[in-house]
Amino acid sequence: MTSSNPVAPSQPARMFATLHRLHGKAAALAERIIAHDLLSLFMRLTIAGVFWRSFLTKVETFGVWRYVEVINDFEIEKFHIRLPELPLDMKATTLAQFRGDFALPLLPAELAAWMATLGEFILPILLVIGLFTRFAAAGLLVMTLVIQIFVFPDAWWATHALWAAMLLFIIGRGPGRISMDHLAARLVSPRASAS
């Protein structure tokens, strides 16, 4: 004889169901708060900052908003912001690095140094403003792979995998609505961007 009464869920099953519902609500809230637009903007700014700081080590710069920091009783002049001198003037040490540690096969050192320097100058700016964003991210991904393969082959898990993950996200998902690409799409085709 079968019982028509359904078996009541056990205490662990009820607790798991409650936790599952709470997790679903938390995930939905996180998706609303951390929308694609903000996540993409954060990734664009983060990876652009990595390459921009590298660029600033390759060229002559000037500082804005000077301050003095005391380290071990020595006063060290620092700046809140460093910007490149224009026209760009590559440091002699940059060219020396591309002749030595950063030497690439098939490319003369001076050409490789200028390609890297201009890439780290132009592509981060495009990422920050969100213009030709996927192209800029793809360019930085190629630079990341070149650095990984030819310059720092032991840095994949420590650094380059993180860069590649952000760049692949930007390439795959796009810049989001906080970008010049989105604005341009709205100007060209208002109906397409409304959907």
N, C-alpha and C positions, 0 to 999 in steps of 0.2 A: 504494500500500500504506500503511495507517495503522498507527501505532505503538500498541501496547497499554499502553505505559508512560506514566503521566501526567507532564506536564511539571512539574518541580520548581519551586516558587515562587522568584522572584528574591530577591536579598538585600534590596532595598528593600521588597518585599511582605512578607517575613518580619519586617522591622523595624517596618513599619506594623502588622502583626497583633499583634506584641508590645506596641507602644505602645497599641494599641486595648484589649488585655486589661488592661494596667496602668491605663489611664484608667477602664475599667469597675470595677475593684476599688477605685480611689480614690473614684469617685463613690458606690459602694455604702457605703463607709466613711463618707463625708461625710454621706450620707443618714441613717445610723444615729446618728452623733454629733450632727449639727445636725438633730434631729428637728423636726417641725412644732410641737410644744409649746414648745420652746425658741425657735424662730424667731418664733413668734407672740408669745410673752412679750416677747422683745427688741424687736420692732416696737411692741408696745403701750406699753412703757415709754419708748421713744425718742420716739414722736410725742406721748405724754402729756406728756413733759418739755418739748417745744417749746411746747405751748399753755399749760402751767402757768406757765412762766417769763414768757410774755406776760401771763398773768393777774396775776402778781405786780407787773407794772409799772403796772397799772391801779388797784390798791387800796392802802390803807395796810397796812403790814406790820410785823412785829417780827422780830428776829433771835434765833437760838439758837446757842450755842457761838461766842462772840465771839473774834476774834483781830485782831491789828494787822499790817498789811502796810506795809512801807516802800517807797515809790515816789518816786524822785528826791528823797531825803532828807525826804520828808513822810510822817508816820505816818497811815495811813488805816485807820479801824475797819471791819472786815468781819465777816460772820457765815457760818458753814458752812451754815446753813439759814435761809431766810426763810419765814415763814408769814403768812397773812393775819390781820389783826385781825378779830375777830367781835364784833358783826355787821359785815358788809362795809361799808366806807366807801370809796366811789370817790374817787380823786384828782381835783382840779379840772382838772389837765392832761389827764386822760382825756376828760372831757366837751368840753374845748376841741379836742382832736384830732378827735372825732366831729362837731364843728361845722365843722371846717376840712378837714384833709387826709383824714380817714376818712369824710367825709360820704357817706351812702348815699341814693339816690333813694327817695322814697316813705316813708321812715322818719324820724321826728323824731330828732334827735341824741341826746337823753336815752334814748329807747327803744332805739335801736341800740347805744348804749354799754352799757346794762345787759344787753341780750341777749348781746352779745359777752362781757362780763365774766362773766356767769353761765354761759354756754356753756363758757368757758375754765376755769371753776371746777368745774363738775359733770362734764362729759364726760371730762376726763382722769382724775378719780378713778374713774369707772366703768371706764375702760380699764385702769387699773392693777390694780384688783381683779378685772377680768374679769366684770363684771356688766352685763347688757344690752349686751354688747360690740359687736355689730354695729350696734345703734342708736347707740351713742356714736361709733363710727367714722364712721357715715353723717353724724351731726351735724357732726363735725369736717371731713368732706369738703365738706359744704355751706359751712361757714365758710371753708375753703380756697378754694373757687371764688368766693365773694363777695369775699374779699381779692384774689384774682387779677384778677377782672373790674373791680371798682370802686375798689380802693385801690392795689395795686401791679401794674399790668398788665405790667410788664417783668420780673417776677420768676419767670416760669414755669420756665424751665430751671435757673435758679440755686437755686430753693428749692421752689416749690409743686409741681412735678412729683414731687419726692422725697416730699413729704408725701402727695400723692395716691396714689402707688404703695404706700406702707405702708398707708394707710387702705383702699385697694381690696383689698389682700391680706387684711387683717383682716376686711373685710366678706365677701369671697368664701370664705375658708378657715376663718373662725371663730377663737375665742380659744385653742383648744387645751385640753389637760387641766389646765393650771395656771391655773384660773380658777374664779370663783364660778358661772359659767354651767354648767361641766362638773359641779361639785358639785351644783348644783340639778337638773340632768338626771338624775344618779345617784339623788338622793333621790326624785324624781318617778317615774322609770321605771328601776329597777335593771337590768332585762334589756336595755333599749335601750343603755345606756351600757357594758355588758359586751361588746357586739359591736364 
